Amino acid sequence: MSFEIASGNLWHYDRAMSVLQNIRDFFHGAAYGAYERELRMQAAELNDMFLLLCYMEIVGLPNPATLYLLPVYPYLLEQFHVWHKRMGMDRSPLGNLPCC
């Protein structure tokens, strides 16, 4: 008989925790739903742009963003060393780039 009481209490505990989890999920969705949706949309746009630039390179079309990126290249070169080290490359993959 004590087993029935213990299992009954366990059932109520599981049910209460399930309800609390549902309430927590509801408020999380209400608070962060629009923000997370916006982040997903921005990530999808960046992915689409990346695929477009890769496709243009494969086909041999000129990249229209090259002229707009010229002022940004010095900042990218500063981060290039950190990037290729993080990718596991001991030396720069570009032979003409004075990195390390």
C-alpha positions in Angstrom: 0.0 0.0 0.0 2.9 2.4 0.6 4.0 1.8 -3.0 0.7 3.0 -4.3 0.9 6.2 -2.2 4.5 6.8 -3.3 3.7 6.3 -6.9 0.6 8.5 -6.6 2.8 11.3 -5.1 5.3 10.8 -7.9 2.6 11.1 -10.5 1.4 14.4 -9.0 5.0 15.7 -8.9 5.6 14.8 -12.5 2.3 16.5 -13.5 3.1 19.6 -11.6 6.6 19.8 -13.1 5.1 19.3 -16.6 2.7 22.2 -16.0 5.5 24.4 -14.7 7.6 23.5 -17.8 4.8 24.4 -20.1 4.3 27.8 -18.3 8.0 28.5 -18.5 8.0 27.7 -22.2 5.0 29.9 -22.8 6.6 32.9 -21.1 10.0 32.2 -22.9 8.2 32.2 -26.2 6.3 35.4 -25.4 9.4 37.2 -24.3 11.9 36.0 -26.8 9.8 34.7 -29.7 10.0 37.8 -31.9 13.7 38.3 -31.2 14.6 34.7 -32.1 12.4 34.9 -35.2 14.3 38.1 -36.3 17.6 36.4 -35.7 16.6 33.4 -37.7 15.5 35.7 -40.6 18.8 37.6 -40.5 20.8 34.3 -40.4 18.8 33.1 -43.4 19.5 36.3 -45.3 23.3 36.1 -44.6 23.3 32.4 -45.7 21.5 33.4 -48.9 24.0 36.2 -49.6 26.9 33.8 -48.9 25.5 31.2 -51.3 25.0 33.9 -54.0 28.6 35.1 -53.7 29.9 31.5 -53.8 27.7 30.8 -56.9 29.0 33.9 -58.6 32.6 32.9 -57.9 32.0 29.4 -59.3 30.4 30.7 -62.4 33.0 33.4 -62.9 30.8 36.4 -62.5 32.5 39.5 -61.0 31.6 40.2 -57.4 29.8 43.6 -57.1 30.7 43.8 -53.4 34.4 44.0 -54.1 34.5 47.8 -54.5 32.4 48.3 -51.4 34.7 46.0 -49.3 37.9 47.8 -50.1 37.8 50.1 -47.1 37.0 47.1 -44.9 40.0 45.0 -45.9 42.5 46.4 -43.4 40.1 45.4 -40.6 39.7 42.0 -42.1 43.4 41.5 -42.3 43.8 42.2 -38.6 41.4 39.3 -37.9 42.7 37.0 -40.5 45.5 35.7 -38.3 43.1 34.8 -35.5 40.8 33.1 -38.0 43.4 30.8 -39.7 44.8 29.9 -36.3 41.3 29.0 -35.1 40.7 26.9 -38.2 43.9 24.9 -37.3 46.2 26.3 -40.0 49.7 27.0 -38.7 50.6 29.3 -41.5 48.5 31.6 -43.7 46.7 29.7 -46.5 47.4 32.7 -48.8 51.1 32.8 -49.7 51.1 36.5 -50.6 49.4 37.6 -47.5 51.9 38.7 -44.9 50.4 37.2 -41.8 52.9 35.0 -39.9 
